[in-house]
Amino acid sequence: MPFTAATAVGGEHSFCQALQPSPTLDPFVDQLPIPATIDTSNGNQDYKITQKLHRDLPPTTLYAYGMSQATATVPGPTLVATQYQTSHVRYENHIPDSETFLITDRTIHWANPPHGGVPIVTHLHGAAVPSYSDGNPDAWFTAAGDHGAAFVTQNYIYPNSQPPTLLWYHDHTVGITRNNVLAGLAGLYIIRSHSEKTAHANLPEGTNEIPLVIQDKQFWPNGSINFPDVGDSPAIHPNWCPEYFGDTILVNGKAWPYLKVHPEKYRFRMLNAANARFFTLSLSNPTLKFIQIGTDGGFLPNPMVLSALTLAPAYRADVIIDFSNIPVGTTVYMNNSAPAPFPDGNPDFSPPSTNSVMAFKIISRPPGSRSPAFAVPSKMTPVPNPTYNLTTDVYRKLTLIELDDASGNPIGSFLNNLSWTDPVTETPKLGTVEVWDLINFTPDAHPIHIHLINFLMLYQQSFNQTAYEANQCTLLKQFPDPSSCFTQPPQQPGVSQVGWKDTVIVYPSAVTRLWTKWSPRNGGSFPFDPTTAPGYLWHCHILDHEDNDMMRPLAVHK
């Protein structure tokens, strides 16, 4: 019988955003695991496995990527590619279950394979790839051979033509992305280049370059994942929950691990792979800072020295931490202070356990060895001055809304008041610039992800939503016009929004303006035809939202 939350502990139900607390676990007792690294010329396959996520927690059932059942892990292996060298990756589904072990809400639009099984399709997040290799949500397939309407092939082509950066791969199946990613289907993908070492010599590398995949989960005493089987509005959606928040923070598949480091510089390739939780990270030693050198699209123009680093779901950050002046024997803690939901929060969703992420234990170098001469570059990759003309460039006004039931409980979110199955309305022309205004009428921040391209955030501007909804003002007039709803002039991107992005935080009661250019960043042509089917998409990366139904198709045309 397939596991569901309802049968995990003697038939006990699990209620949306009121989950039973996880077993009490001592933090910082397990060493940080480092995912295996494999070349992208090999395949990647999906398996059902068990894995210990904490010393004192029984093994947890998971879905995992790997080259074999024996080597599959959560997170999956880190795939490494070289810029301009095409990778060929075959994805296979070896999950034997008749249905996902995390309960599926069948009242929302989902894959619904006719012969059962666990449908999967993998999206390489942030990659410029042909749309048949993009992991379209309707391109899913099962171990039994069923597949979705957009399915083309299990053999994916990744041109790796974009600048060196950290991407990540994860399941993207329509209607159950939240289930499959929480179950373990995610991993890192690094594009490297030969010129990267020349242009930015002496960056920390080797054992001083550490991946950090950060997630939150909740557990039953038997080690299984506690996932709600009773929704927020069960009369409408019996099982769907508007956001999944766990009380246990995992890094690289271990709960609150520790990492032994020498008193020298380390480069951390960070990913927020959580379903819905934002992280605002800080270090317990006030003399230590995050030196951020890169974001979603690769290197920043200049390093940023930060006391706090905010990562929305799907955000990546390339940071250096310099432990050189920290005494041997010291322990430094990485903490989290982000509210959940973000940015205003509910204390019930951020128990004290979510304030800790991991620990760094400073140890001596081996006798006779020297600290490597790692350095922080002063200049990185320039970002162009984004120019646009609203009278000639395509301008899109796109809204984010939430629908509630009669009791005020969320029952779904939409982009431009349309669902995934409505006809495509975003049809950018290849090579052109479009300006997108994302207008958030919901109470929460949403990380909005656009497939295929990198973009730049131009500005953000708050408005009086109450007055707007009462028809007392307009968004067509600019601040400080008395009839304008805007409460401030346009604000420059905050530190978490600068540089080339593929995902951006859209704050509530605000307009977020994006500069999108539908071509490669170098101004040339894509090494494939992005106008062919099945097309791309844009969506919220709170996985519970994109599953119901905050996701829209996108078709590039010539």
C-alpha positions in Angstrom: 0.0 0.0 0.0 1.5 3.4 -0.9 2.4 5.6 2.0 0.3 8.7 2.5 0.4 11.2 5.4 -2.9 9.9 6.5 -1.5 6.4 7.1 1.9 7.4 8.5 1.1 7.1 12.2 -1.9 4.8 12.7 -4.2 6.8 10.5 -3.5 10.2 12.2 -4.3 13.1 9.9 -1.9 15.9 9.1 -3.5 19.3 8.9 -2.3 22.1 6.5 0.0 24.5 8.4 -0.8 22.8 11.7 1.6 19.8 11.4 2.6 17.8 14.4 6.1 18.9 15.4 9.0 16.8 14.3 10.8 14.6 16.8 13.3 16.6 18.9 16.7 16.2 17.3 20.1 17.5 18.5 21.5 20.0 16.0 25.1 20.0 14.6 25.8 16.3 15.3 26.0 15.1 11.6 28.8 16.2 9.3 27.7 18.0 6.1 27.6 15.6 3.2 28.9 16.7 -0.2 26.9 15.4 -3.1 28.8 13.3 -5.6 30.0 15.2 -8.8 29.4 13.6 -12.2 30.0 14.8 -15.7 26.9 15.7 -17.7 27.7 13.3 -20.5 26.2 10.6 -18.2 22.5 10.0 -17.6 20.4 10.8 -14.6 17.7 8.5 -13.3 15.0 8.6 -10.7 14.7 6.0 -7.9 12.9 5.4 -4.6 15.4 5.2 -1.8 15.7 5.5 2.0 18.3 7.9 3.5 19.1 8.9 7.0 18.6 12.7 7.4 19.8 12.8 11.0 21.7 10.6 13.4 18.7 10.0 15.6 16.0 9.9 12.9 14.9 6.6 11.3 15.6 6.3 7.6 13.3 8.4 5.5 11.7 7.2 2.2 12.6 9.6 -0.6 12.7 9.9 -4.4 16.2 10.6 -5.7 18.3 11.2 -8.7 21.3 9.0 -9.4 23.2 6.8 -11.9 21.8 3.7 -10.1 19.6 2.6 -7.2 22.8 2.2 -5.1 24.2 5.6 -5.8 21.0 7.7 -5.8 21.0 10.5 -3.2 19.1 13.5 -1.9 20.1 16.0 -3.1 21.1 14.4 -6.4 24.6 14.4 -7.8 26.1 17.7 -8.8 26.2 17.8 -12.6 29.2 19.7 -14.0 29.2 21.1 -17.5 31.7 23.2 -19.6 30.6 26.3 -21.3 30.0 25.9 -25.1 30.3 22.1 -24.8 26.8 20.5 -25.3 25.7 18.0 -22.7 23.4 15.1 -23.4 21.4 13.8 -20.4 18.9 11.0 -20.5 16.3 11.0 -17.7 14.7 7.6 -16.8 11.9 6.9 -14.3 12.5 3.9 -12.1 10.1 4.8 -9.4 7.9 1.7 -8.8 5.1 3.2 -6.7 1.5 3.2 -7.9 1.2 6.8 -6.8 3.4 9.4 -5.1 4.0 8.6 -1.4 3.1 12.2 -0.6 -0.7 12.5 -1.1 -1.9 14.0 -4.4 -4.8 16.4 -4.4 -6.8 15.3 -7.4 -9.1 18.4 -7.4 -6.3 20.5 -8.9 -5.1 20.2 -12.4 -2.3 17.5 -12.4 -0.7 14.8 -14.6 -3.1 12.0 -13.7 -1.4 9.2 -15.7 -4.0 6.7 -16.9 -2.1 3.7 -15.6 -1.0 5.2 -12.3 2.6 5.5 -11.2 4.7 8.6 -10.3 5.0 11.0 -13.2 8.3 13.0 -13.4 9.9 15.5 -15.8 13.1 17.4 -15.0 13.6 21.1 -15.5 17.1 22.6 -15.6 16.3 25.8 -13.8 18.0 28.9 -15.3 19.2 27.1 -18.4 18.9 28.3 -22.0 17.8 25.1 -23.7 15.4 23.9 -26.5 11.9 23.8 -25.1 11.7 20.0 -25.6 14.6 19.8 -23.1 13.2 22.4 -20.7 11.1 20.1 -18.6 7.7 21.4 -19.6 5.2 20.4 -16.9 3.1 18.5 -19.4 6.1 16.6 -20.7 6.0 14.1 -17.8 6.4 10.3 -18.1 6.0 7.3 -15.8 7.9 4.1 -15.3 4.9 2.3 -17.0 5.3 4.3 -20.2 2.5 6.9 -19.9 3.4 10.5 -20.8 1.9 13.9 -21.0 0.7 15.9 -24.0 3.9 17.9 -24.3 6.2 14.9 -24.1 8.9 14.7 -26.8 11.8 12.7 -25.5 13.7 11.5 -22.4 17.0 12.5 -24.0 17.7 16.2 -23.2 20.2 18.5 -24.9 21.8 21.2 -22.8 23.9 23.6 -25.0 25.6 25.3 -22.0 26.0 28.4 -24.1 25.4 30.8 -21.2 28.0 32.3 -18.9 29.4 30.1 -16.1 27.0 29.9 -13.2 25.1 27.7 -10.7 21.9 26.2 -12.0 19.8 23.5 -10.5 17.6 20.6 -11.7 14.3 19.5 -10.2 11.1 17.8 -11.0 8.5 20.0 -12.7 5.5 17.7 -13.2 2.2 19.6 -13.5 0.2 19.6 -10.3 2.7 17.6 -8.1 6.0 19.6 -8.4 5.6 20.3 -4.7 5.3 16.6 -3.9 8.2 15.4 -6.0 10.7 18.2 -5.0 9.9 17.7 -1.3 10.4 14.0 -1.8 13.9 14.7 -3.0 14.0 15.2 -6.7 16.5 18.1 -6.9 20.2 18.7 -7.4 22.8 21.2 -8.6 24.2 21.8 -12.0 27.4 23.9 -12.5 28.5 25.5 -15.8 32.2 26.1 -15.7 34.5 27.8 -18.3 38.2 27.9 -19.0 38.1 31.7 -19.1 36.5 31.8 -15.7 39.8 30.8 -14.0 41.7 33.3 -16.1 39.4 36.2 -15.5 38.9 35.5 -11.8 42.0 33.8 -10.7 42.4 32.3 -7.2 38.8 31.9 -6.3 38.5 29.2 -3.7 38.3 25.8 -5.4 38.5 22.1 -4.8 37.7 21.2 -1.2 37.2 24.9 -0.5 34.3 25.2 -2.9 31.2 23.8 -1.1 27.7 23.3 -2.4 24.9 24.1 0.1 21.4 22.9 -0.8 19.0 24.3 1.9 15.5 23.0 2.5 12.9 22.6 5.2 10.9 19.5 6.0 8.7 18.1 8.8 8.9 14.5 10.0 6.8 11.8 11.8 8.6 9.8 14.6 9.1 6.9 12.1 11.3 9.2 9.9 8.7 9.7 7.1 8.0 13.1 5.8 5.0 14.8 7.4 2.9 16.2 4.5 -0.6 17.5 5.0 -3.5 15.3 3.9 -6.1 17.8 5.1 -6.1 21.1 3.2 -6.7 24.7 4.2 -10.1 24.6 2.5 -10.9 20.9 2.4 -14.4 21.4 1.0 -12.8 22.8 -2.2 -9.3 21.2 -2.2 -9.2 18.3 0.2 -5.4 18.1 0.5 -3.8 21.1 -1.2 -2.1 23.5 1.2 -1.1 27.1 0.2 2.4 26.8 1.6 4.4 23.9 3.0 6.6 24.9 5.9 8.7 22.4 7.8 10.3 22.8 11.2 13.5 21.0 10.4 16.2 22.7 8.3 18.3 20.4 6.1 21.5 21.2 4.2 22.7 18.7 1.6 20.2 16.2 3.0 21.2 16.5 6.7 19.4 18.2 9.5 21.4 21.1 10.9 24.8 19.6 9.9 28.3 20.9 10.7 31.2 21.5 8.4 34.9 21.5 9.4 36.8 24.4 7.9 40.3 25.7 8.1 41.0 29.3 8.9 41.0 30.4 5.3 38.6 31.4 2.5 35.8 29.2 1.3 33.4 29.5 -1.7 29.8 28.4 -1.1 27.4 27.7 -3.9 24.1 28.1 -2.2 20.6 27.1 -3.3 17.3 27.6 -1.6 15.5 24.4 -2.7 12.5 24.8 -0.2 8.9 24.5 -1.3 7.9 27.9 0.1 10.3 29.0 2.9 12.5 32.1 2.3 15.8 32.2 4.2 17.6 35.3 5.5 21.0 34.0 6.5 23.5 35.5 8.9 26.7 34.3 10.7 26.9 34.2 14.5 30.4 35.8 14.6 29.8 39.5 13.7 33.2 39.9 12.2 32.3 37.5 9.5 30.4 38.6 6.3 29.0 37.0 3.2 31.0 38.3 0.2 28.6 37.6 -2.5 30.2 37.3 -6.0 27.4 35.8 -8.0 23.6 35.2 -8.3 21.2 33.3 -10.5 22.8 34.3 -13.8 26.5 34.1 -12.7 29.0 36.7 -11.5 27.9 40.1 -10.2 29.6 43.3 -11.5 31.3 43.8 -8.1 31.4 41.7 -4.9 28.9 42.7 -2.2 29.8 42.5 1.5 26.7 41.5 3.4 25.7 40.9 7.0 22.5 39.1 5.9 21.7 37.2 2.7 18.1 36.6 1.6 17.4 33.6 -0.5 13.9 33.1 -2.0 12.9 29.7 -3.1 15.0 28.9 -6.3 17.5 31.6 -5.6 21.2 30.8 -5.9 24.0 32.8 -4.3 27.8 32.4 -4.9 29.5 33.6 -1.8 32.9 33.6 -0.1 33.3 33.5 3.6 36.8 34.3 5.0 37.5 32.3 8.2 41.2 33.4 8.3 40.9 35.4 11.5 38.7 33.0 13.4 40.6 31.0 16.1 40.9 27.3 15.8 38.4 25.6 18.0 35.7 28.2 17.4 32.2 27.2 16.1 30.4 29.7 13.9 26.7 29.2 13.3 24.7 30.1 10.2 21.3 31.3 11.3 18.0 32.2 9.6 15.7 35.0 10.4 13.3 35.1 7.5 9.6 35.2 8.4 7.2 32.7 7.0 5.2 33.4 4.9 7.6 36.1 3.7 7.8 39.0 4.3 5.4 39.6 7.2 5.2 36.1 8.6 3.2 34.1 11.2 5.2 33.0 14.2 3.6 29.5 14.1 5.4 28.8 10.9 8.9 29.8 12.2 9.5 27.8 15.4 12.9 28.3 17.1 14.2 25.3 15.3 14.0 27.1 11.9 16.4 29.8 13.2 19.4 27.5 12.9 20.8 26.2 9.6 24.3 24.7 10.1 27.6 25.2 11.9 31.2 25.7 10.9 33.8 24.2 13.1 37.2 25.9 12.7 40.0 23.3 12.7 43.8 23.4 12.2 45.4 22.7 8.8 47.4 19.5 8.6 50.9 19.9 9.9 53.3 21.3 7.3 50.5 22.5 5.0 49.9 26.1 4.0 46.7 28.0 3.5 46.0 28.4 -0.2 46.3 32.0 -1.6 42.7 32.3 -2.4 41.4 35.8 -3.2 38.2 37.9 -3.7 38.1 39.6 -7.1 37.5 43.4 -7.1 35.7 43.3 -10.4 33.5 40.6 -11.8 31.2 40.7 -14.9 29.8 44.0 -16.1 26.0 44.4 -16.4 24.7 46.5 -19.2 22.7 49.7 -18.7 19.2 48.4 -19.6 17.6 50.8 -22.0 14.0 50.7 -23.1 11.2 52.8 -24.6 7.6 52.1 -23.4 6.3 53.7 -26.6 8.1 51.2 -28.9 9.1 48.2 -26.8 6.4 45.7 -25.7 5.1 46.6 -22.3 3.2 44.0 -20.3 1.2 44.7 -17.1 0.9 41.3 -15.3 -1.0 40.8 -12.1 -0.6 38.4 -9.2 -3.8 37.6 -7.4 -5.1 35.1 -4.8 -8.5 33.5 -4.6 -10.0 32.8 -1.2 -13.0 30.8 0.0 -15.9 32.3 2.0 -13.8 32.0 5.2 -10.8 33.8 3.7 -8.7 30.6 3.2 -6.6 30.6 0.0 -7.9 28.2 -2.7 -5.5 29.2 -5.5 -3.3 31.9 -7.0 -3.2 33.2 -10.6 -1.0 35.2 -12.9 -3.1 37.8 -14.8 -6.2 36.0 -13.6 -5.4 33.0 -15.9 -4.6 29.4 -15.3 -1.9 27.1 -16.8 -4.5 25.7 -19.3 -5.7 29.0 -20.7 -4.3 30.0 -24.1 -0.8 31.6 -24.1 -0.8 35.4 -23.8 2.9 36.1 -23.3 4.4 35.8 -26.8 7.7 37.7 -26.9 9.4 38.2 -30.3 12.9 36.7 -30.6 15.6 39.3 -30.1 13.3 42.1 -28.7 13.2 43.9 -25.4 10.0 43.7 -23.3 9.2 45.5 -20.1 7.2 43.5 -17.6 5.4 45.1 -14.7 4.5 42.5 -12.1 1.7 43.9 -9.9 1.2 41.9 -6.7 -2.3 42.1 -5.2 -1.6 39.2 -2.8 -0.5 39.4 0.9 2.8 37.5 0.3 6.0 37.8 -1.7 6.3 35.6 -4.7 9.5 34.4 -6.3 8.6 34.7 -10.0 10.7 32.5 -12.4 10.9 33.1 -16.2 12.2 30.2 -18.3 14.8 30.5 -21.1 16.3 34.0 -20.3 18.1 36.0 -17.7 16.6 39.4 -16.9 17.3 42.5 -14.9 15.1 44.1 -12.3 14.7 47.8 -13.0 12.9 48.9 -9.9 10.2 48.2 -7.3 7.5 50.6 -6.2 4.9 50.2 -3.4 1.3 51.3 -3.8 -1.7 51.6 -1.5 -3.7 48.5 -2.3 -6.6 49.3 -0.1 -7.1 52.6 -1.8 -6.7 51.0 -5.3 -9.3 48.3 -4.6 -11.7 51.1 -3.4 -11.2 52.9 -6.7 -9.8 55.9 -4.8 -6.6 56.2 -6.9 -4.9 54.9 -10.0 -1.7 53.2 -11.0 -1.7 55.1 -14.2 -0.4 58.2 -12.5 3.1 58.4 -11.0 4.1 59.4 -7.5 3.6 62.1 -6.1 0.5 62.9 -8.2 -2.4 63.2 -5.7 -4.5 60.7 -7.7 -1.7 58.2 -7.8 -1.8 55.0 -5.7 2.0 54.9 -5.5 3.3 55.7 -2.0 6.9 56.2 -3.0 9.1 56.9 -6.1 10.6 53.9 -7.9 13.1 52.1 -5.7 16.4 50.6 -7.0 16.8 46.8 -6.6 17.7 45.6 -3.1 20.9 43.6 -2.6 18.9 40.3 -3.2 17.6 41.5 -6.5 20.7 42.9 -8.3 22.5 41.3 -11.3 21.3 38.9 -13.9 18.3 36.9 -12.5 16.0 34.2 -13.6 13.9 34.4 -10.4 12.8 37.7 -8.7 11.0 38.5 -5.4 7.8 40.3 -6.2 6.7 42.0 -2.9 3.1 42.5 -1.9 1.3 45.7 -2.7 4.2 46.6 -5.1 5.0 46.9 -8.8 8.2 45.1 -9.8 9.5 46.2 -13.2 11.7 43.8 -15.2 13.8 44.3 -18.3 13.6 41.2 -20.4 15.6 40.7 -23.6 14.6 37.6 -25.6 18.0 36.7 -26.8 21.3 35.4 -25.2 23.0 37.9 -23.0 25.9 38.3 -25.5 23.5 39.6 -28.1 23.9 36.8 -30.5 21.6 34.0 -31.4 20.5 30.9 -29.4 22.3 27.7 -30.7 18.8 26.2 -31.1 15.4 27.4 -32.2 13.4 28.7 -29.2 10.2 29.2 -31.2 9.5 25.5 -31.6 7.0 23.5 -29.4 6.2 22.8 -26.7 7.3 26.3 -25.6 8.3 27.7 -22.2 6.6 29.2 -19.1 6.8 31.6 -16.3 5.5 30.9 -12.8 5.7 31.4 -9.0 8.4 29.3 -7.5 6.5 28.7 -4.3 5.8 25.2 -5.4 2.4 24.9 -3.7 1.4 28.0 -5.7 2.7 26.9 -9.1 0.8 23.6 -8.7 -2.5 25.5 -8.2 -2.4 27.4 -10.6 0.2 30.2 -10.6 1.9 29.2 -13.8 1.5 30.4 -17.4 2.7 29.2 -20.8 5.1 31.4 -22.8 5.8 31.1 -26.5 8.7 32.9 -28.3 8.0 33.7 -31.9 10.1 35.0 -34.8 
